[in-house]
């Protein structure tokens, strides 16, 4: 009987030890994750100051993985050139393991051409959110989400002062498409784009449209189209008319984009009341 109690006592101790080890392991893992997040936040903050604000581009390798440097430089080169006095401010920063999120704004003066937009010499401020991914103390990816509508409005590409517009301002709709187009597909895409722009300008409720593009040394062209409509009803009517026209000419946009490897995202915006 004593031997049985002794065996059960050993089992209980062993179970207790296993539980304590598991708790300790989880605690260490959480601590390591917390410390990693702290370290990664500091890396991102230093990158903002040294690379984005001080423009020490030669030191970008201190913060970025070698495989990500070219993409990072290509993305920011046009912005730095067009807005040479650009400065970034981190409003808030959050970290979770290998991910860091910043809520930021940047301010700069539009002094040189940007994506075919002639210099306006306007001082603008754009807010945004960026999500960074890090590995071994280096940034390996970044998804930036600036307020594009505000950016376009401040440059005058989308109406901001509506005093001279006859339509009901609070009802105006901004139909914005963003495309990622392989360079080899651009000629075919441009042909369809021009056709579409010419067609919608004759539809009732159409106010204006703009097309802007970001060209770099990569194999992809980033293009944004902005069409302004008087209200949701006019946009809905335009959609029906465009779809009917596409059917008439035998054009399927989804199949067209798929064949040419064109990626598209769409946003519909309205003025804040």
Secondary structure, 3 states (H helix, E strand, C coil): CHHHHHHHHHHHHHHHHHHHHHHHHHHHHHHHHHHHHHHHHHHHHHHHHHHHHCCCHHHHHHCECHHHHHHHHHHHHHHHHHCCCCEEEEEEEEEECCEEEEEEEEEEECCCCECCECCCCCEEEEEEEEEEEEECCEEEEEEEEECHHHHHHHCCCCCCCCCCCCCCHHHCEEEEEEEEEEHHHHHHHHHHHHHHHHHHCCCCCEEEEEEEEECCCCCEEEEEEEEEECCHHHHHHHHHHHHHHHHHHCCCHHHHHHHCCCEEEEEEEECCC
